[in-house]
Amino acid sequence: MSRVVMLVIGTLLGAFVLFNFVLPMLGVLLKVALIIGAIGLVLFIAVNVIGKSSSSR
């Protein structure tokens, strides 16, 4: 009986940790990755535009 109780408590604690710590952390990491990717894309486009305009002179 105590094994079943400990299994239920462990499952509930695991779900608590998953939904309160791991998933929000993954959401924040995804937002940071998207922001870094957007900044990288803007820099890539800027360097290409500046490079093409200076090489055509």
C-alpha positions as MATLAB code, in Angstrom:
seq = 'MSRVVMLVIGTLLGAFVLFNFVLPMLGVLLKVALIIGAIGLVLFIAVNVIGKSSSSR';
ca = [
       0.000    0.000    0.000;
       2.824    2.400    0.818;
       4.393    1.745   -2.599;
       1.183    2.837   -4.316;
       0.979    5.979   -2.175;
       4.619    6.835   -2.899;
       4.049    6.200   -6.614;
       1.075    8.574   -6.656;
       2.975   11.229   -4.689;
       5.984   10.890   -6.993;
       3.810   11.161  -10.086;
       2.084   14.273   -8.746;
       5.415   15.842   -7.784;
       6.848   15.045  -11.215;
       3.850   16.647  -12.931;
       4.165   19.692  -10.647;
       7.839   20.135  -11.529;
       7.150   19.611  -15.223;
       4.347   22.140  -15.516;
       5.722   24.763  -13.120;
       9.435   24.743  -13.937;
      10.386   22.845  -17.102;
       7.715   24.022  -19.569;
       7.984   27.741  -18.676;
      11.768   27.470  -18.933;
      11.454   25.952  -22.413;
       9.085   28.759  -23.396;
      11.601   31.373  -22.272;
      14.419   29.600  -24.118;
      12.308   29.510  -27.282;
      11.590   33.251  -27.011;
      15.293   34.005  -26.526;
      16.192   31.843  -29.531;
      13.611   33.630  -31.690;
      14.905   37.051  -30.628;
      18.515   36.071  -31.352;
      17.454   34.638  -34.722;
      15.584   37.829  -35.652;
      18.587   39.985  -34.724;
      20.861   37.699  -36.743;
      18.566   37.910  -39.755;
      18.483   41.713  -39.603;
      22.288   41.862  -39.344;
      22.653   39.409  -42.231;
      20.383   41.495  -44.469;
      22.143   44.725  -43.468;
      25.593   43.304  -44.220;
      24.412   41.993  -47.598;
      22.831   45.317  -48.572;
      25.895   47.306  -47.495;
      28.215   44.829  -49.199;
      26.336   44.966  -52.507;
      26.080   48.748  -52.492;
      29.794   49.232  -51.769;
      30.946   46.644  -54.335;
      28.929   48.245  -57.140;
      30.868   51.533  -56.845;
];
